């Protein structure tokens, strides 16, 4: 698979996870929705690092992926990413928790938490439509 094809594949899967999260949220599957939001954002960020010419790391940390993007983008875009990291530190950490707890720990998410996570994921995706 070429890099271009892999980028498109990651973006498609990201979109599918985000659509799945909306369905899960609407149907009361809050923990699954949180997991799907994390997966959607993670794949989106990995597509961005690949688009910048760097193989994405084998990490499940959306914060680490955002920090990696900091080293790959222009100065004005660095400010946007830094602001996202600073403003949404807790929510980004909760997304990472959603990944871990979906596999290893009993953790229930509330509707309000997942709605907040959804808004943050949408904001990060909107503001990270960057070119390298």
Secondary structure, DSSP 8 states (H G I E B T S, - for coil): --HHHHHHHHHHHHHHHHHHHHHHHHTT-HHHHHHHHHHHHHHHHHHHHHHTT----S---HHHHHHHHHTTS-HHHHHHHHHHHHHTHHHHHHHHHHHHHHHHS-----HHHHHHHHHHHHHHHHHT----
